Amino acid sequence: MSKHFVPENLPDHIQHYIDGKFVDSIGRETFEVLDPVSNQTYATAASGQTEDVDLAVAAAKHAFKEGPWPKMLPRERSRVLHKIADIVESRDDELAYLESYDSGLPITQAKGQARRAAENFRFFADLIVGQEDNAFKVPGRQINYVNRKPIGVAALITPWNVPFMQESWKLAPALATGNTVVMKPASYTPLSAALWPEIFREAGVPEGVFNLIFGSGGVAGDYLVKHPDVPIVSFTGDSSTGATISTAAAPQFKSLSLELGGKSPAVVFADADIEAALDATVFGVFSLNGERCTAGSRVLVQRDIYDDFVARFAERAKNIVVGLPSDPATEVGSLVHPNHFDKVMSYIEIGKSEGRLLAGGGRPDGFPTGNYVAPTVFADVAPDARIFQEEIFGPVVAITPFNTDEEALELANNTKYGLAAYVWTTNLKRAHNFAHAIESGMVWLNSNNVRDLRTPFGGVKASGLGREGGYRSVDFYTTQQSVQITLNESHSPKFGVEASRETGDA
Ligand code: NAD
């Protein structure tokens, strides 16, 4: 096994970035940041309190009201966004090693995240230049048009899985549309988020437009969501946190976008291309360490092929290379944090009485420390099992047989979540009918999770509220004011005219 790799120039302290300056919390509060291989503290990070959030929001508000950003021509903002994309791309390797070190993601899967992040900026840079809005004419009488405007200070609250890429997903449309932002990344993974300030500075983003606050969700996140000068909140994370945020934001009627958890089904019919389905379903649950919101963590397999498919699936899982995140041979690295490791392990223990354990089931051999979990396969899992119903967010799969299309649909829809779904069949009619009947925000037919940035992204049921992606993001981060102009004389009924005649008033 290769040696634990520690990136060069690792910071030992990570600061907030407020109004163009790196700063600590006013009260000097910090939290510790662990690397998930040794679980040793390698850095401290400033821990934002309410007064720090106040400063960040004030800077963003000032930049929105007084600064050039919201008023710039789309082409000018677009140039800055393309420059951000260029810089992000040029730092792909550095970013990948930091991300892998901080989150435990295998290096081969961390590479390429910068390209995806850069692509988010390019996509919205192009979109705002081509942006068009409606105008409606009532011949000879009225013209009505849509005046699209940025909203103000956007709070962006992000999770720890593929953090840099997920941050870019929110930053790019929020900034492209002329808002200013305060971002609060997850406290498990602050390292890659700390790259943004330099990138934005170098690209020419004006001071105060981008502000970064580290800290706990319960303090910094909660206060940011409730802040009266923050009209818009985009959150990605756990469904229960989403519910808390929704309640916190409700009294002020904030615009809210919630990208939440999932327990997505991968449904394999007997007529499917079995090799392709096997590759995709194994990858679908074990890639990114299984720490993936759209993971196909429930695999539903038609009875005719069930025994064979399950045996082959388990065989593949046993052969998956678990190893140091920095080792290019590694397919599953270490989970992000000991707390998350404990959660995943507790589900594995629950699973042992709920399903037939065919692979994994605990720490892999040879890894006595660190947050390593062997890819774990449970077969014959009943739909009322907790490992069928609850999001584990680790390398653990529940496999369940079905006989008919109706039964498959019933199983697929039988959780509180509805984020993604994957369907494997060569029958075209079945594929579309099944896809339409599934309660999920997204469905992939005979495909792994491959994203087209123009398509809407989001979930139904406990998987979220609202859609981002393409024009939906532009809609979310802007307000559409409708403006009406009369082309003719104004025709208003003359209220009060008769009454004034009767009383003799003018
Ligand atoms: P989490 O909900 O614990 O934390 C997410 C963020 O919210 C963090 O920055 C956290 O500090 C903050 N936060 C926590 N409590 C808060 C509060 N009361 N007010 C404001 N902010 C608060 O989620 P996580 O463990 O970081 O991420 C994993 C979860 O995210 C999984 O459930 C996963 O499915 C989900 N996820 C969803 C998507 C999607 O697009 N649907 C994408 C990735 C991850």
Boltz pocket constraint, residues with backbone or C-beta under 6 A from the ligand:
constraints:
  - pocket:
      binder: B
      contacts: [[A, 157], [A, 158], [A, 159], [A, 160], [A, 161], [A, 166], [A, 184], [A, 185], [A, 186], [A, 187], [A, 215], [A, 216], [A, 217], [A, 218], [A, 220], [A, 221], [A, 222], [A, 223], [A, 225], [A, 236], [A, 237], [A, 238], [A, 239], [A, 241], [A, 242], [A, 244], [A, 245], [A, 258], [A, 259], [A, 260], [A, 261], [A, 262], [A, 292], [A, 293], [A, 294], [A, 391], [A, 393], [A, 419], [A, 459], [A, 463], [A, 464]]
      max_distance: 6.0
